[in-house]
């Protein structure tokens, strides 16, 4: 996957996460995001990461 496509995919994943989660503080946000991207979805594991 090209660099631009990876960045676009990461942005979509981040936006989906932010739309779904009620983040109380940065530490909770980091933990929740890590769980979000590492859950298997249809047999695929997301490997994107946000730097807070």
Secondary structure in CASP SS format (residue, H / E / C, confidence):
PFRMAT SS
TARGET T0000
AUTHOR 0000-0000-0000
METHOD secondary structure of the structure
MODEL  1
X C 1.00
X C 1.00
X H 1.00
X H 1.00
X H 1.00
X H 1.00
X H 1.00
X H 1.00
X H 1.00
X H 1.00
X H 1.00
X H 1.00
X H 1.00
X H 1.00
X H 1.00
X H 1.00
X H 1.00
X H 1.00
X H 1.00
X H 1.00
X C 1.00
X C 1.00
X C 1.00
X C 1.00
X C 1.00
X H 1.00
X H 1.00
X H 1.00
X H 1.00
X H 1.00
X H 1.00
X H 1.00
X H 1.00
X H 1.00
X H 1.00
X H 1.00
X H 1.00
X H 1.00
X C 1.00
X E 1.00
X E 1.00
X C 1.00
X C 1.00
X E 1.00
X E 1.00
X C 1.00
X C 1.00
X C 1.00
X C 1.00
X C 1.00
X C 1.00
X C 1.00
END
